[in-house]
């Protein structure tokens, strides 16, 4: 993982910690930061592993549900 990708991962983690995000929202933000393709997918995979990015949690948040 390059320093640029590590920096993007750090920024994306903060972006996701602020509020629930979709993978597409993260991809768009990464693109703004100059990260795309395999590098973007690597960041997204790491965010999922670290539980910063969770589509099911996003859907529940979006729907206003807080059942676990």
Residue, then its C-alpha position, 0 to 999 in steps of 0.5 A: x500500500x503506497x503512502x498516498x493510499x494509506x493517507x486516503x484510507x485514513x481520510x476515508x476512515x474519518x469520512x465514514x466515522x462521521x456518519x454512515x456512508x455507502x461504498x459509492x459515496x466513498x468511491x466518489x470521495x476517493x476519486x476527488x482525492x485522486x484514488x481510483x481503480x484497484x487502489x480505491x477498491x483496496x481502501x474500501x476493502x480495508x474500511x469494510x474489514x475495519x467496520x468503518x463501512x457497513x452497507x447493512x448498518x447504512x441501510x438501517x440508519x437510512x431507514x431510521x431503524x435502530x434494531x440490531 
